[in-house]
Amino acid sequence: FPTRRSSDLTSEDMLGGIFSLSPDGGTPTAFAAEGVGRAAGVIVSVDCEEVYISGYTMEGAPAVFRAPVAGGAATSIHEGAPLVAPTGIHVDANNVAWVMDHYARSGSGAQGLLFAIDDTGNVEEVVSGLGMGRHGGVSLAPGGVTAIIPVSDDLGGSRLVTANTADGGLENVPTAEILEPSGVAAARNAPVMGIAAESAIYLATYE
């Protein structure tokens, strides 16, 4: 998981880092991802061989990387435009990275885009106009068609947005009881997902 640092630290400290943690708990261990300047989102590939990272290069350019699951030199899959502020990331069985960008704008000016980036670096705008208000995660439900995106806007509203990645259709699912949801992880083969919020992690089921 990527870490964040408070604003009173030095610029070097604010680079933060990526840490791994055993499912049984214990002390987090620094994960080496050479070439990643700052991480915003991270996920392990379906075959558990690589870690995909959204964030920024050492020079500050927005980018998506992959690195060996054991750590080491990270490979930049894509960096620069149209990415602006990549955050949540999901990787499917074809190693396509689905990247949420809460600041990127479509040609019509709609803010909040979901991109699909393949392993050769090709970027496709999938859904626009999400209007997230702040950073957030993304996860694909089983079947790979429905993207689930937690939204917490500047007015204090919280909801889940389900986006049809085939036709761009959007639906809102109110989640008034969940304050400031920011991360989401849907199981790859079951109708269940975890939602990370301001002070708790929730388990949700769906059909």
KOLKEKE-136859 format. One line per 8 residues: their letters; for each residue x, y, z of N, C-alpha, C, O, CB. Coordinates in steps of 0.1 Angstrom, whole numbers, plus 5000, padded with zeros to 4 digits. Glycine has a CB too. Layout:
A = X/Y/Z/X/Y/Z/X/Y/Z/X/Y/Z/X/Y/Z | ...
//
This chain:
FPTRRSSD = 5008/4988/5000/5000/5000/5000/5009/5012/5000/5019/5013/5007/4991/5000/5012 | 5005/5023/4993/5012/5035/4993/5010/5043/5005/4999/5042/5011/5009/5044/4980 | 5020/5051/5009/5018/5059/5021/5017/5074/5018/5022/5078/5007/5029/5057/5031 | 5012/5082/5027/5011/5097/5025/5018/5103/5037/5018/5097/5048/4997/5102/5024 | 5024/5114/5035/5031/5121/5046/5025/5135/5049/5019/5141/5040/5046/5123/5043 | 5026/5140/5061/5020/5153/5064/5028/5164/5058/5040/5162/5054/5020/5155/5079 | 5022/5176/5057/5027/5187/5049/5039/5194/5056/5046/5202/5049/5017/5197/5046 | 5042/5190/5068/5053/5197/5075/5066/5190/5073/5076/5194/5080/5050/5199/5090
LTSEDMLG = 5066/5179/5065/5079/5172/5063/5086/5178/5051/5081/5186/5043/5076/5157/5061 | 5099/5174/5050/5107/5179/5039/5102/5173/5026/5095/5163/5026/5122/5176/5041 | 5107/5179/5015/5102/5174/5002/5107/5160/4999/5101/5152/4993/5108/5184/4991 | 5119/5157/5005/5124/5143/5003/5116/5133/5011/5113/5123/5005/5139/5143/5008 | 5112/5137/5023/5103/5128/5031/5090/5126/5024/5084/5115/5025/5102/5133/5045 | 5085/5137/5018/5071/5136/5012/5070/5127/5000/5059/5125/4995/5067/5150/5008 | 5081/5122/4995/5081/5112/4985/5073/5100/4989/5067/5092/4981/5095/5108/4980 | 5073/5097/5003/5066/5086/5008/5072/5073/5003/5084/5072/5001/5052/5086/5004
GIFSLSPD = 5064/5063/5001/5069/5050/4997/5058/5040/4996/5046/5043/4998/5079/5045/5006 | 5061/5027/4992/5052/5016/4992/5057/5006/5002/5069/5003/5003/5052/5010/4977 | 5047/5000/5009/5051/4990/5019/5042/4978/5017/5031/4978/5012/5049/4996/5033 | 5048/4966/5020/5040/4954/5020/5038/4949/5035/5046/4952/5044/5048/4943/5012 | 5027/4942/5036/5023/4937/5050/5017/4923/5048/5009/4921/5040/5014/4947/5056 | 5022/4914/5057/5016/4901/5057/5002/4901/5061/4998/4909/5069/5024/4892/5066 | 4993/4892/5055/4979/4891/5059/4978/4888/5074/4967/4890/5080/4972/4880/5051 | 4988/4882/5080/4988/4879/5094/4992/4891/5103/4992/4889/5115/4997/4867/5097
GGTPTAFA = 4995/4902/5096/4999/4914/5104/5014/4915/5106/5022/4908/5098/4993/4913/5118 | 5018/4923/5115/5033/4925/5117/5037/4938/5113/5029/4948/5112/5041/4914/5109 | 5050/4940/5110/5056/4953/5107/5056/4955/5092/5061/4946/5085/5070/4954/5113 | 5051/4966/5086/5052/4968/5072/5067/4968/5067/5076/4973/5074/5045/4981/5068 | 5069/4963/5055/5082/4963/5050/5083/4971/5037/5074/4971/5029/5086/4948/5046 | 5093/4979/5036/5094/4988/5024/5095/4980/5012/5103/4970/5011/5107/4997/5026 | 5088/4984/5002/5088/4977/4989/5096/4985/4979/5093/4997/4977/5074/4975/4983 | 5106/4979/4973/5115/4986/4964/5109/4987/4950/5105/4977/4944/5129/4979/4963
AEGVGRAA = 5107/5000/4945/5102/5002/4932/5110/5013/4926/5105/5025/4925/5086/5005/4932 | 5122/5010/4922/5131/5020/4917/5126/5027/4905/5121/5021/4895/5145/5013/4914 | 5126/5040/4905/5121/5048/4894/5108/5054/4896/5103/5063/4889/5120/5040/4882 | 5101/5050/4907/5088/5056/4911/5091/5067/4921/5096/5065/4932/5078/5045/4917 | 5087/5079/4917/5089/5091/4925/5079/5092/4937/5083/5094/4948/5089/5103/4918 | 5066/5089/4934/5056/5089/4944/5045/5080/4939/5040/5081/4928/5050/5104/4946 | 5040/5072/4948/5029/5063/4945/5016/5068/4950/5015/5074/4960/5032/5049/4951 | 5005/5065/4942/4992/5069/4946/4982/5057/4947/4973/5057/4955/4986/5079/4936
GVIVSVDC = 4985/5047/4939/4977/5035/4939/4985/5023/4936/4995/5024/4929/4965/5036/4930 | 4981/5011/4941/4989/5000/4938/4980/4987/4938/4971/4987/4946/5001/4998/4949 | 4983/4978/4929/4976/4965/4929/4985/4954/4923/4994/4957/4915/4963/4967/4921 | 4983/4942/4928/4990/4930/4923/4983/4925/4911/4971/4924/4910/4992/4920/4934 | 4991/4920/4901/4985/4915/4889/4978/4902/4892/4980/4896/4903/4996/4912/4878 | 4969/4897/4883/4961/4885/4885/4970/4873/4887/4967/4864/4895/4952/4882/4873 | 4981/4872/4880/4990/4860/4882/5000/4862/4894/5008/4854/4896/4998/4858/4869 | 4999/4873/4901/5007/4876/4913/5022/4877/4910/5030/4875/4918/5005/4865/4923
EEVYISGY = 5025/4880/4897/5039/4881/4893/5044/4896/4894/5056/4898/4895/5041/4876/4879 | 5035/4905/4892/5039/4919/4891/5030/4928/4900/5019/4925/4903/5039/4924/4877 | 5036/4940/4903/5028/4950/4910/5026/4962/4901/5036/4967/4895/5035/4954/4924 | 5014/4966/4899/5012/4978/4891/5010/4990/4900/5003/4989/4910/4999/4976/4882 | 5016/5001/4896/5016/5013/4905/5012/5026/4897/5017/5028/4886/5030/5015/4911 | 5002/5033/4902/4999/5046/4896/5006/5057/4905/5007/5055/4917/4983/5049/4895 | 5010/5067/4899/5017/5078/4906/5025/5087/4897/5020/5092/4887/5026/5072/4917 | 5037/5089/4901/5045/5100/4894/5060/5095/4893/5065/5087/4901/5045/5113/4902
TMEGAPAV = 5066/5099/4882/5080/5097/4880/5089/5105/4890/5084/5113/4897/5085/5099/4866 | 5102/5102/4890/5111/5110/4898/5111/5125/4894/5114/5134/4903/5125/5105/4898 | 5107/5128/4882/5106/5141/4877/5093/5148/4879/5091/5159/4876/5110/5142/4862 | 5083/5140/4885/5070/5146/4888/5060/5144/4877/5049/5149/4878/5072/5160/4891 | 5063/5136/4867/5053/5134/4856/5043/5123/4860/5047/5113/4866/5060/5130/4843 | 5030/5124/4858/5020/5114/4861/5023/5101/4853/5027/5102/4841/5006/5119/4859 | 5022/5090/4859/5026/5078/4852/5020/5065/4858/5014/5065/4869/5041/5076/4852 | 5021/5054/4851/5017/5041/4855/5029/5032/4853/5035/5032/4842/5004/5036/4848
FRAPVAGG = 5032/5024/4863/5044/5015/4863/5040/5001/4866/5029/4998/4871/5055/5020/4873 | 5050/4992/4863/5049/4978/4868/5062/4974/4873/5073/4979/4868/5043/4968/4857 | 5062/4966/4884/5075/4962/4890/5073/4947/4894/5062/4943/4897/5079/4971/4902 | 5084/4940/4896/5084/4926/4900/5077/4926/4914/5080/4935/4922/5097/4919/4900 | 5070/4915/4917/5063/4915/4930/5073/4914/4942/5069/4917/4953/5053/4903/4930 | 5085/4909/4939/5095/4909/4949/5102/4922/4951/5111/4923/4960/5105/4898/4946 | 5099/4932/4942/5106/4945/4943/5117/4946/4933/5122/4936/4928/5111/4947/4957 | 5121/4958/4930/5132/4960/4920/5129/4972/4911/5121/4981/4915/5134/4948/4912
AATSIHEG = 5135/4972/4900/5134/4983/4891/5120/4983/4885/5115/4973/4880/5144/4983/4879 | 5113/4995/4885/5100/4996/4879/5101/5000/4865/5109/5008/4861/5091/5007/4887 | 5092/4995/4857/5091/4998/4843/5079/5008/4841/5068/5005/4845/5089/4986/4834 | 5082/5019/4834/5071/5029/4831/5063/5023/4819/5068/5021/4808/5076/5043/4828 | 5050/5021/4822/5041/5017/4811/5036/5029/4803/5036/5028/4790/5028/5009/4816 | 5033/5040/4810/5029/5052/4803/5032/5063/4813/5029/5062/4825/5014/5052/4798 | 5036/5075/4807/5038/5087/4815/5034/5099/4807/5035/5099/4795/5052/5088/4821 | 5029/5109/4815/5025/5121/4808/5011/5121/4804/5003/5112/4808/5034/5124/4796
APLVAPTG = 5007/5131/4796/4993/5133/4791/4988/5120/4784/4996/5113/4777/4992/5145/4781 | 4976/5117/4785/4965/5125/4791/4963/5124/4806/4954/5130/4812/4952/5121/4785 | 4972/5116/4813/4972/5115/4827/4975/5129/4833/4984/5136/4828/4982/5105/4832 | 4968/5132/4844/4971/5144/4852/4974/5141/4866/4984/5145/4871/4958/5154/4851 | 4964/5134/4873/4966/5130/4887/4961/5116/4889/4950/5114/4894/4959/5140/4896 | 4968/5106/4884/4963/5092/4886/4963/5088/4900/4972/5091/4908/4972/5082/4878 | 4952/5081/4904/4951/5076/4918/4948/5061/4918/4957/5053/4917/4940/5084/4925 | 4935/5058/4919/4931/5044/4920/4935/5036/4907/4935/5041/4896/4916/5042/4922
IHVDANNV = 4938/5023/4909/4942/5015/4898/4937/5000/4900/4937/4995/4911/4958/5015/4896 | 4933/4994/4889/4928/4980/4889/4935/4974/4877/4936/4980/4866/4913/4979/4889 | 4939/4961/4878/4945/4954/4866/4937/4942/4864/4934/4934/4873/4960/4951/4869 | 4933/4940/4851/4924/4928/4848/4933/4916/4843/4945/4917/4843/4914/4931/4837 | 4926/4905/4839/4934/4893/4835/4942/4895/4823/4951/4887/4820/4924/4882/4833 | 4939/4905/4815/4947/4908/4803/4958/4918/4805/4964/4924/4796/4938/4913/4792 | 4960/4921/4818/4970/4931/4822/4967/4945/4817/4977/4953/4814/4984/4927/4818 | 4955/4948/4815/4951/4962/4812/4949/4969/4825/4942/4964/4834/4937/4962/4804
AWVMDHYA = 4955/4981/4827/4954/4989/4839/4943/4999/4837/4943/5007/4828/4968/4996/4842 | 4933/4998/4846/4922/5007/4847/4925/5018/4857/4926/5015/4869/4908/5000/4850 | 4927/5030/4852/4933/5040/4861/4923/5052/4863/4918/5058/4853/4946/5046/4855 | 4920/5055/4875/4912/5066/4878/4920/5079/4879/4931/5079/4885/4904/5064/4892 | 4915/5090/4873/4922/5103/4873/4912/5114/4876/4904/5117/4868/4930/5106/4860 | 4913/5119/4889/4902/5128/4893/4904/5142/4888/4894/5150/4889/4902/5128/4908 | 4915/5146/4882/4917/5159/4876/4917/5159/4861/4915/5170/4855/4930/5164/4881 | 4919/5148/4855/4919/5148/4840/4905/5152/4835/4895/5150/4841/4923/5134/4835
RSGSGAQG = 4905/5159/4823/4893/5163/4817/4891/5158/4803/4901/5156/4795/4892/5179/4816 | 4879/5155/4799/4876/5150/4785/4877/5162/4776/4878/5173/4780/4863/5143/4785 | 4875/5159/4763/4875/5170/4753/4863/5179/4755/4864/5191/4751/4874/5164/4739 | 4853/5175/4761/4841/5183/4764/4843/5191/4777/4834/5200/4780/4828/5175/4765 | 4854/5189/4784/4856/5196/4796/4852/5189/4809/4853/5194/4820/4850/5209/4796 | 4846/5177/4808/4841/5170/4819/4853/5165/4827/4862/5159/4822/4832/5158/4815 | 4852/5167/4840/4864/5163/4849/4861/5150/4856/4850/5146/4859/4866/5174/4860 | 4872/5142/4858/4871/5129/4864/4870/5118/4853/4859/5115/4849/4859/5129/4873
LLFAIDDT = 4881/5112/4850/4882/5102/4839/4887/5089/4844/4895/5088/4853/4890/5107/4827 | 4882/5078/4837/4887/5065/4839/4894/5061/4826/4888/5061/4815/4876/5055/4843 | 4907/5057/4827/4914/5053/4815/4917/5038/4816/4918/5032/4826/4928/5061/4815 | 4919/5032/4804/4923/5019/4803/4937/5020/4796/4938/5025/4785/4913/5010/4795 | 4947/5014/4802/4961/5015/4796/4966/5001/4795/4968/4993/4805/4970/5023/4805 | 4969/4997/4782/4974/4983/4780/4989/4983/4783/4996/4993/4785/4971/4978/4766 | 4995/4970/4782/5009/4969/4786/5019/4975/4776/5031/4976/4778/5012/4954/4787 | 5014/4979/4764/5022/4986/4754/5022/5001/4756/5029/5009/4749/5018/4983/4740
GNVEEVVS = 5013/5006/4766/5013/5020/4769/5001/5028/4761/5000/5040/4763/5025/5027/4765 | 4993/5020/4754/4982/5027/4747/4972/5031/4757/4968/5023/4766/4976/5017/4736 | 4967/5043/4757/4957/5049/4766/4944/5051/4759/4943/5057/4749/4962/5062/4773 | 4933/5046/4766/4920/5048/4761/4911/5054/4771/4911/5049/4783/4913/5035/4756 | 4904/5065/4768/4895/5071/4777/4882/5063/4777/4876/5061/4767/4891/5086/4773 | 4878/5058/4789/4867/5048/4790/4854/5055/4794/4844/5054/4788/4870/5037/4799 | 4855/5063/4806/4844/5070/4811/4848/5083/4816/4859/5085/4821/4837/5062/4823 | 4840/5094/4813/4843/5107/4817/4832/5113/4826/4821/5107/4827/4846/5116/4805
GLGMGRHG = 4835/5125/4831/4825/5132/4839/4821/5126/4852/4810/5127/4857/4812/5133/4831 | 4831/5120/4859/4828/5114/4871/4827/5124/4883/4821/5121/4893/4839/5103/4875 | 4834/5135/4881/4832/5146/4891/4835/5142/4905/4826/5144/4914/4819/5152/4890 | 4846/5136/4907/4849/5130/4920/4851/5140/4932/4847/5137/4943/4861/5121/4919 | 4857/5151/4928/4860/5161/4939/4873/5159/4946/4879/5168/4951/4849/5161/4949 | 4877/5146/4947/4890/5143/4953/4895/5130/4948/4888/5124/4939/4888/5143/4969 | 4906/5125/4952/4912/5113/4947/4903/5101/4951/4895/5102/4961/4926/5110/4953 | 4904/5090/4944/4896/5078/4947/4901/5066/4940/4909/5067/4931/4881/5081/4943
GVSLAPGG = 4895/5055/4944/4900/5042/4938/4891/5038/4927/4881/5044/4923/4900/5032/4949 | 4894/5026/4922/4885/5020/4911/4888/5005/4912/4899/5000/4915/4888/5025/4897 | 4877/4997/4909/4879/4982/4909/4868/4977/4899/4857/4983/4898/4877/4976/4923 | 4871/4967/4892/4862/4961/4882/4855/4949/4889/4862/4940/4895/4869/4957/4869 | 4842/4948/4888/4835/4937/4893/4837/4924/4884/4842/4926/4873/4819/4940/4893 | 4834/4912/4889/4836/4900/4881/4829/4902/4867/4818/4907/4867/4831/4888/4888 | 4836/4898/4857/4831/4899/4843/4838/4910/4836/4838/4911/4824/4816/4902/4844 | 4844/4920/4843/4852/4930/4837/4845/4941/4830/4851/4948/4822/4862/4924/4828
VTAIIPVS = 4832/4942/4832/4824/4953/4825/4821/4964/4834/4822/4976/4830/4812/4947/4819 | 4817/4962/4846/4813/4972/4855/4825/4977/4864/4830/4969/4872/4802/4968/4864 | 4828/4990/4863/4838/4996/4872/4831/5002/4884/4820/5009/4882/4847/5007/4864 | 4836/5000/4896/4831/5006/4908/4840/5016/4913/4852/5014/4915/4828/4995/4918 | 4835/5029/4915/4843/5040/4919/4837/5047/4931/4826/5052/4930/4845/5050/4906 | 4844/5048/4942/4839/5056/4953/4841/5070/4951/4852/5075/4946/4846/5051/4966 | 4831/5078/4954/4831/5093/4952/4828/5100/4965/4818/5097/4971/4821/5097/4941 | 4836/5109/4969/4833/5118/4980/4836/5132/4975/4847/5136/4974/4842/5114/4992
DDLGGSRL = 4825/5140/4973/4827/5153/4967/4829/5164/4977/4829/5161/4989/4814/5156/4959 | 4831/5176/4972/4835/5187/4980/4823/5192/4989/4825/5200/4998/4840/5198/4972 | 4811/5187/4986/4799/5191/4994/4796/5181/5005/4786/5182/5012/4787/5192/4985 | 4805/5171/5007/4803/5161/5017/4795/5149/5013/4792/5141/5022/4797/5168/5029 | 4791/5149/5001/4783/5137/4996/4791/5125/4993/4802/5127/4988/4775/5141/4983 | 4786/5113/4997/4794/5101/4994/4785/5091/4987/4773/5090/4989/4798/5095/5007 | 4791/5084/4977/4784/5075/4969/4793/5066/4962/4805/5068/4961/4774/5082/4959 | 4788/5055/4956/4795/5047/4947/4790/5049/4933/4778/5050/4931/4795/5032/4951
VTANTADG = 4799/5051/4924/4795/5052/4910/4798/5039/4903/4809/5034/4904/4802/5064/4903 | 4788/5033/4896/4791/5021/4888/4791/5026/4873/4782/5033/4869/4780/5010/4890 | 4802/5023/4867/4804/5027/4853/4805/5015/4844/4812/5006/4846/4817/5036/4851 | 4796/5015/4833/4797/5005/4823/4808/5008/4814/4808/5018/4806/4783/5004/4815 | 4819/5000/4814/4831/5003/4806/4828/5000/4791/4837/5004/4783/4842/4995/4811 | 4817/4994/4788/4814/4991/4774/4807/5003/4767/4810/5006/4756/4806/4979/4772 | 4797/5009/4774/4790/5020/4768/4791/5033/4775/4784/5043/4771/4775/5016/4767 | 4798/5034/4786/4800/5046/4794/4789/5050/4803/4789/5061/4808/4803/5057/4784
GLENVPTA = 4779/5042/4804/4767/5045/4813/4771/5045/4827/4779/5037/4832/4757/5035/4811 | 4765/5055/4835/4769/5057/4849/4756/5055/4857/4745/5059/4853/4775/5071/4851 | 4758/5050/4869/4747/5049/4879/4753/5052/4893/4764/5049/4896/4741/5035/4879 | 4745/5059/4901/4749/5063/4914/4743/5054/4925/4731/5051/4924/4746/5078/4917 | 4751/5049/4934/4746/5041/4945/4749/5049/4958/4760/5050/4962/4753/5027/4946 | 4738/5055/4964/4741/5063/4977/4747/5054/4988/4743/5043/4990/4728/5069/4981 | 4756/5060/4995/4763/5054/5006/4764/5064/5018/4775/5067/5022/4777/5047/5003 | 4753/5069/5022/4753/5080/5032/4760/5075/5045/4765/5084/5052/4739/5084/5035
EILEPSGV = 4759/5062/5048/4765/5058/5061/4781/5057/5060/4787/5055/5070/4759/5045/5065 | 4786/5057/5048/4801/5056/5046/4806/5070/5044/4804/5077/5034/4804/5047/5034 | 4814/5075/5053/4820/5088/5052/4833/5088/5044/4842/5081/5048/4822/5094/5066 | 4833/5097/5034/4845/5099/5026/4852/5086/5021/4863/5083/5024/4856/5106/5033 | 4844/5078/5013/4850/5066/5007/4861/5069/4997/4859/5079/4989/4839/5057/5000 | 4872/5062/4997/4883/5066/4988/4889/5054/4981/4895/5055/4970/4894/5073/4996 | 4888/5042/4987/4893/5030/4981/4883/5019/4979/4874/5018/4988/4905/5025/4988 | 4884/5011/4969/4875/5000/4968/4883/4988/4961/4891/4990/4953/4863/5004/4959
AAARNAPV = 4879/4976/4965/4885/4964/4959/4874/4953/4958/4869/4948/4968/4897/4959/4968 | 4870/4950/4946/4860/4940/4944/4867/4927/4941/4877/4926/4935/4851/4944/4931 | 4861/4916/4947/4866/4903/4945/4866/4899/4930/4856/4903/4923/4859/4892/4954 | 4875/4892/4925/4876/4889/4911/4865/4878/4907/4861/4878/4895/4889/4884/4907 | 4861/4870/4916/4852/4859/4913/4840/4857/4922/4835/4846/4923/4860/4846/4912 | 4837/4868/4929/4826/4867/4939/4819/4881/4940/4826/4891/4939/4830/4862/4953 | 4806/4881/4943/4799/4894/4944/4801/4901/4958/4792/4902/4965/4784/4892/4942 | 4813/4904/4961/4817/4911/4973/4828/4921/4971/4836/4919/4962/4820/4900/4984
MGIAAESA = 4828/4932/4978/4839/4941/4977/4841/4948/4991/4833/4948/4999/4835/4952/4967 | 4853/4953/4992/4857/4961/5004/4858/4975/5000/4863/4979/4989/4871/4956/5010 | 4854/4984/5009/4854/4998/5007/4861/5005/5018/4857/5004/5030/4839/5004/5006 | 4872/5012/5015/4879/5019/5025/4874/5034/5027/4872/5040/5016/4894/5020/5022 | 4872/5038/5039/4866/5051/5041/4874/5059/5051/4885/5054/5055/4851/5050/5046 | 4869/5070/5056/4877/5079/5065/4882/5072/5077/4893/5074/5081/4868/5090/5069 | 4874/5064/5084/4878/5058/5096/4874/5043/5098/4875/5037/5109/4871/5065/5108 | 4871/5037/5087/4867/5022/5087/4868/5016/5073/4869/5023/5063/4853/5020/5093
IYLATYE = 4868/5003/5073/4868/4995/5061/4855/4987/5061/4852/4980/5071/4880/4986/5059 | 4847/4988/5051/4834/4982/5050/4834/4970/5040/4842/4970/5030/4823/4992/5046 | 4826/4960/5043/4824/4949/5034/4810/4950/5028/4801/4951/5036/4827/4935/5041 | 4809/4949/5015/4796/4951/5008/4794/4939/4999/4804/4934/4993/4795/4964/5001 | 4782/4934/4998/4778/4924/4988/4769/4929/4978/4762/4939/4981/4772/4912/4996 | 4768/4923/4966/4759/4928/4956/4757/4916/4947/4764/4906/4947/4766/4940/4948 | 4746/4917/4939/4743/4907/4929/4742/4913/4915/4740/4906/4905/4729/4900/4932
//
